[in-house]
Amino acid sequence: MAHRICLALFLLLPASTQAQTPTLVDVGGHRLDVLQVGAGPQTVVLEGGLANPLDSWKKVWPDLAAFTTVVAYSRAGVGRSDPLLGPHTARMAVEDLHHLLLALHRSPPFVLVGKSYGGILVRLYTSLYPKEVVGLVLVDGTHEQQVQRWGQLDSTYPAAFRAYFDSLLPAKAGADAAELRESIGIQAAGRVPGMLPLPDIPLAVITSMQASAHPNYINQTVAGHQVWRALHDEWFQRSTNAIHLVTTQSSHAVEDEQPGLIVQAVRFVLDRLHD
């Protein structure tokens, strides 16, 4: 029977170890660094945050590999992946992942796990290739309307957000700068071209509610985190077979500080595929 659950969980699961053997795979003119581990018919794909290489999942994939097949990779220009000239749009990243999975001969449908900006990418992948996605895990995922929603609490926030991230760009280069520009553009527009509402598929949403003791901006406050949770809850409400894991035990870096929570979320989604 389909069901929906909302829990606040504060657990860590023990980590296992496994040799890491990434390889470079051609996806049509450039190569992406990819790690394939584990075994099983279901492939779980790990999509990192802004300019985060596959190593950002190093505390997560060993435990996932104990019960499923895992693909972790670095987007173009990130980590050991080949660089690209020009913009790095969300759609380009999604198409690269599609070509990568084809090159790896991985058979869909997939369970996609997206952290932060990676949450935008896995949702866009689901919109563009709906038959290829059977479940989603959104790890403190970026929402395209978050700046606008925080602006409703503090009218100065959108301008402050833009000024802050614009100030970071001169010190960045390559994919780091290109992905940041794409994220800023998405936030300014409040939408992602091609993005559709989430389908009713098994879903796990993880939300950090760890507010800053000394906030500089509204998004770092308790009230700002309540908006953050509400945005994530909108995704949760899209599925009749979902779980919303809310934690105060980790910051935005859930994959480093509470990796077991991500493992639990993936288990939840995989278990629902057999309901």
Secondary structure, DSSP 8 states (H G I E B T S, - for coil): ---EEEEE--------------EEEESSSSEEEEEEE--SSSEEEEE-STT--GGGGTTTHHHHTTTSEEEEE--TTSTTS---SS---HHHHHHHHHHHHHHTT--S-EEEEEETHHHHHHHHHHHHSGGGEEEEEEES---TTHHHHHHHH-TTHHHHHHHHHHHHGGG--HHHHHHHHHHHHHHHHTS-TT-----SS-EEEEEE----SS-SSGGGSHHHHHHHHHHHHHHHTT-SSEEEEEESSS-S-HHHH-HHHHHHHHHHHHHHTT-
